[in-house]
Amino acid sequence: MLTPMIRDSSGKLVPATWDEAMNLMVKKATDSLKQRGSNSDSTGQGLLEDYYTIAKFRRAGLQTHLLDANTRLCTATTEFCLLQSFC
């Protein structure tokens, strides 16, 4: 994917510029923080290094210590099941 995609008013994905996509992300994050407070956002799937960097930004910029990394929830259970299956 070389071009960011955003949803238009009808819900269809359309190509956008990087500035449009980043401005939309900032707007959505700002709206969420205003409506629900600093502990209102979450993260998706990532690597350990990604989560370390995200955590630093969250602590410094968003004033929250909460970070629920999907790797702890998803990958840990998958690893356990694989170990049970093959060991």
C-alpha positions in Angstrom: 0.0 0.0 0.0 1.7 3.1 -1.2 -1.2 5.5 -0.8 -3.3 6.0 2.4 -7.0 5.2 2.2 -9.7 7.0 4.2 -13.4 6.5 4.3 -15.6 9.2 2.6 -19.0 10.3 3.9 -20.6 7.2 2.3 -18.2 4.8 4.0 -16.3 3.9 0.8 -12.4 3.8 1.0 -10.9 6.4 -1.2 -7.2 7.4 -1.8 -5.9 10.3 0.2 -2.8 12.3 0.6 -0.5 11.5 3.5 -1.3 15.0 5.0 -5.1 14.2 4.8 -4.6 10.8 6.5 -2.4 12.1 9.3 -4.7 15.1 9.9 -7.7 12.7 10.1 -5.8 10.5 12.6 -4.9 13.5 14.8 -8.5 14.7 14.7 -9.9 11.3 15.7 -7.4 10.9 18.5 -8.0 14.4 19.8 -11.8 13.9 19.7 -11.5 10.7 21.6 -9.3 12.2 24.2 -11.7 15.2 24.7 -14.7 12.9 25.0 -13.3 10.0 27.0 -10.1 11.2 28.7 -6.4 10.2 28.4 -7.1 6.5 29.0 -9.6 6.1 26.1 -7.4 4.8 23.3 -5.9 1.4 22.5 -3.3 -0.2 20.3 -3.4 -2.9 17.8 -1.0 -5.7 16.8 2.7 -4.8 16.9 6.1 -5.9 17.8 7.8 -5.4 21.2 9.8 -2.4 19.9 6.6 -0.8 18.6 4.9 -1.1 22.0 8.0 0.3 23.7 7.9 3.4 21.5 4.1 3.8 21.8 4.3 3.5 25.6 6.9 6.3 25.7 4.8 8.6 23.7 1.7 7.7 25.7 3.4 8.4 29.0 4.9 11.7 27.9 2.3 13.1 25.5 -1.0 11.6 26.6 -0.3 11.4 30.4 -1.4 7.8 30.6 0.5 4.7 31.8 -2.1 2.3 30.4 -1.0 0.1 27.4 -2.7 -3.1 26.7 -0.5 -4.7 24.0 -2.3 -7.2 21.9 0.8 -9.4 21.9 0.2 -10.3 25.6 -3.4 -11.2 24.9 -3.3 -12.8 21.5 0.2 -14.2 20.9 0.6 -15.6 24.4 -2.5 -17.8 24.1 -1.5 -18.9 20.6 2.0 -19.8 21.8 0.5 -21.8 24.7 -1.8 -23.7 22.2 1.0 -24.4 19.8 3.2 -25.8 22.6 0.4 -28.0 23.8 -0.2 -29.2 20.2 3.4 -30.0 19.3 5.2 -30.9 22.5 
